[in-house]
Amino acid sequence: MIRSTFAGFTTAQLGMAASQRALDVVGQNITNINTPGYTRQRLDIASLNVQKGDFYNAKANIKVGYGVEMTGISQLRDPFLDSQYRSQISKLGTTDAHAAGFEQLTPIFDEATMEGVRAAFISLTSSLSTLSTQVGNQENDTMVRSNMQILLNLFRENSVRLQDVREDMQMGFQTTDIADLNKTLENIAELNNSIKNSQILGNPALELQDQRNQLLDELGSFLPITVKYKNQEVGPGQFVEVLHVNFTDTQGEKHALITDSRFARFDANVTEVPVKLLLHESRGATTDVTDILGSGTLKGTLDFLNKSGDFDGSDFKGLGYYEKVLDGLVDTLAKEFNKANIVKDADGNPVRVTVAAGDEVPAGYVPVTDEAGNPLYAPQSSYYVNTGTAAAPNYEPVYVPAKDKDGNEMKDSDGNLLYTRNVEIDENTTFYGIIYTPGSTMVEITDPAKIEEVLNPQSVYEKWNPLFETSDGSEDFTAGNIKIAAGWANGTYGITASNNYVVTDKETGSTANENILMMVKLLEKDITFVAENSAGNDITFYKGSFHDCFANIEATLGIDYKSANTMLANQISVLNETANSRDAVSGVQLDEEGMDLLHYNQSYSAAARFLTTLDEALDKLINGTGVVGR
């Protein structure tokens, strides 16, 4: 191969051009050291050599390269570290949403530095104690009612604030989180299109890629994503890099979020509980992803809005848990105190009436139930047996003794058995019940064929002077619907001082106060607090006094909040370590850039010196060769 005499000049010129372009890249890196999301760039170069050989070759025919070729400018990024960072920021998003939710609940239940529910319980106990020493004093009864009203106002205020938190989070989820997520997806898709068009024209669009990487990090905080780059042929032998973003749910199924310039959209239904999140994928499918998000701020917010811990069998005590335990506390308080203010006759027995099915229940009377919640019935049962003959029938009522939860027969204050109309048939269909006529002997029945049903049972009702009632007419009390009963509020009746008919002076009335003292003890004794779960069953969430129950709600929130913040701090630390590892690769380091400045400056000078040397050599060849004797 015959080498051109002036080929060395091209080599020197290419070396100088490469060094100069490398210095330009270093300058670009240094000037963008503080630019958010900027990725360190480098000049890609390759050795320029002959592309073909000679047909004839000889040892003297030594082939030498023609210098350096600049192949492009690329970014220094590690896909593994990018993936690790986005995975960690997704987990961080979940915990951050949890902590933010608990932070909104803290002002509602944290009473460390304020007068609130716990102080109201103390005031109520004090006023009841005062009333017990001055039975019949209307002013003291009014004081008890006033303190009770303060307590109910605090409960109602907490209920309203909990509802405000729910509505604010629902609105923010839809108008902020979902809107920002959809805008991020749209912006990434638009950048994909701009980057592809720039690459087709020969521009690597590195700055646009930096913007896209920032958006991908932001997208990763919403939900877990996987990012893949695929080469797409846009012309004969010309390829561009196309971005694909997928979301993998907890069941392992992949959902397309971004495919080139096509992107998915999310929408949420926040008008119901639980809140629903729908994904409209870029390929057209629609999926309810409410319960299949693995991590991210979307999952954290949905957890807080939808989950109720033990009450729905979930692993997180969200807003629903605190709503339920507060309502459970209020419901127990109202029913226990209503029961404590029951009306009794002169003999100390509850005032009861029987009401046939379809008849109107007298005002102030409530149904009597056993401890299992089954209604009790009067001796006129709905089941009868003929103890006579067909010609001369003698029908007598049939029913079974009422039993408590431990299987013990229940009795009234005089020792008489209480009965229910439930007729029990065992697995062998052998009936066992009781024939009962007041004053007669009980006889066991073993032949179910003799039993006839009469559809006119008479239920037992007791006279109560309820202290509380619901504002919406429902049977269950909540922090939002509880109010002072109208009869107590208008003075028709007050706190029942005694259930024992003890009269010391017919002029001054009774001084017995054991029922008021019982109410004082009721505030202090251990009570089992329950709330209804999603299946309609009662779940016990605490056993203790009313005061301690509210304190337990406060303590539970404190533990949850501290746990979320501790986990958040740990995850931030891990995320920062991952970010530092990524910045070590992608970030601009002044020390490295300074070394590159010296390096490329020296290489530029060396190439220039090489050019000077070639010039001197050729000058000798041209002007100093073949002129002997001149």
Buried (B, 14 or more C-beta within 10 A) or exposed (E): EEEEEEEBBEBBBBBBBBBBBBBBBBEBBBEBEEEEBBBBBBBEBEEBEEEEEEEEEEEEEEEEEBBBBBEEBBBEBBEEBBBBBBBBBBBBBBBBBBBBBBEBBEEBBBBEEEEBBBBBBBBBBBBBBBBBEEBBEEEBBBBBBBBBBBBBEBBBBBBEBBBEBBEEBBEBBBEEBBEBBBEBBBBBBBBBEBBBBBBEEEEBBBBBBBBBBBBBBBBBBBBBBBBEEEEEEEEEEEEBBBBBBBBBBEEEEEBBBBBBBBBBBBBBBBEEBBBBBBBBBBEEEEBEBBBBBBBBBBBBBBBBBBBBBBBBEBEBBBBBBBBBBBBBBBBBBBBBBBBBBBBBEEEEBBBBBBBEEEEEEEEBBBEBBBEEEEBBBBEBBBBBBBBEEEEEEEEBBBBBBBBEEEEEEBEEEEEEBBBBBBBEEEEEEEBEBBBBEEEEEEBEBEEBEBBEEEEEBBBBBBBBBBBBBBEEEEEBBBBBBBBBBEBBEEEEBBBBBBBEEEEEEEEEEBBBBEBBBBBBEBBBEEBEBBBBBEEEEEBEBBEBBBBBBBBBBBEBBBEBBEBBBEBBEEBBEBBEEBBEBBEEBBBBEEEEBEEBBEBBBEBBEBBBEBBEEBEEEBEEEEEEEEEEEE
